[in-house]
């Protein structure tokens, strides 16, 4: 391998254009491919900006030509030469009008044959690509994602700086506190037997920053949650976090909405209109979800009053048990949703808690096929179809259950599943939505008690203070989410700053005075010294990038992600540590049960 001595890169490969013809340049990068045509050798050189063709011909010095003959895929080269017009142009790449007539070639690094080809949309399985992630990241599509993420981070800092926010770093090693998910714990060697936790969010520290008088805080913060993974979840993730003093909910939403509009305009040149709002109740009743995808219709409707006295026991049993009967209508779907396909949908809803799926298929010849028509009168069926807005060619899908929450969640999931199967979800469309007025408490079926839907520092709405203890089911929170195309992008709230109200909420959430003080005493103590009203939110950077680039998984927008089982195959972590390290920490491993 050769040295770079005396060489300095003058240009990136993807920068050069026809306007540079006649210039002598030096470029450096990796070999995408080499083509030996006998008296002519072409090498495609790649860096993070693009691909540039290198030409070796009768004008090339023999020693350089011979060296070019030895070059293989993924070799690292430094090349000096003259920019000239290509005789055979390539309109598929920005540099396709030019090539480099090479006058100096240095091989800076050789490469073994890679385990997969470094190309966009590489067909090699993800497992092997993540094992060699440093090679996977050379692929142009992944590099574009990471570069776009970098630009988003820059615009983020610019936006918040322009709006008077101060970037404050908060600790990574913190006290373990209950925030909804399982903590990652870090044992302390100095304080043997005690543990730090990795932050699920900077929640308490950003609130303390408000008490400290910084007024407007922001941070591109690393967060950690020990929970089961999925396509849009990683154990470590990045959050665009901000908090504001002397504000109400409207102020926080205004800053959040302004940020989204700025990011999409600066990065994608897309103008985001004013973001609509729905209350949690409206979202559940219309879409069966608190993070609805509004790129398509198929909204829920209530059939309870129509079928409450019908002869179909499935419907009446659900209603008499305190539940409801609701449906969705798939327009012009009768040909795609055959009986066989509806059977598959029935299995789908059973897999998420439904007892079954009632349906009506309105055939294009005017006939009606239904799973329950024999139990209904003609007027009842007509009333259902009128409520459903159903016409020939449509399919009506109905769920009934004694638990309204289950009816909503099943229909919400079914709505998205049907839309995917019908292919009716528009691409390249960004539908944002604010969800407000979340319930403060959530009913835990297993524990048979109300639990917090949010972290315990979320403020209840003022009008709910009088019945916090007596009517928990109807207590609403000053909490809000930002939803994008069916994905929760952000959540936040106005915080409790009254120590008495905070202690009252701890009590309602099942904390004794001693437990509350042990876990959160430093925060409640701080509130005794003049806490300003404040609120904020955290926006998931990984999810935002994932949506903006149209990636299918977070792993495509994170440089070094974890697998579905929370491991990293490249470094083979997590991994065992030696006994000496465990002894220093005072830890003895318990044998795993077979």
Beta strands, then each sheet from edge to edge (+ up, - down):
strand 1: 24-36
strand 2: 41-47
strand 3: 50-56
strand 4: 76-85
strand 5: 98-109
strand 6: 166-167
strand 7: 173-174
strand 8: 185-187
strand 9: 195-198
strand 10: 216-224
strand 11: 236-245
strand 12: 276-279
strand 13: 301-302
strand 14: 324-330
strand 15: 358-362
strand 16: 368-370
strand 17: 395-401
strand 18: 432-436
strand 19: 441-444
strand 20: 449-452
strand 21: 479-484
strand 22: 487-494
strand 23: 534-540
sheet 1: 1+ 2- 3+ 5+ 4- 1+
sheet 2: 6+ 10+ 11- 23+ 22- 21+ 18- 12-
sheet 3: 7+ 9- 8+
sheet 4: 13+ 14- 17+ 15- 16+
sheet 5: 19+ 20-
end
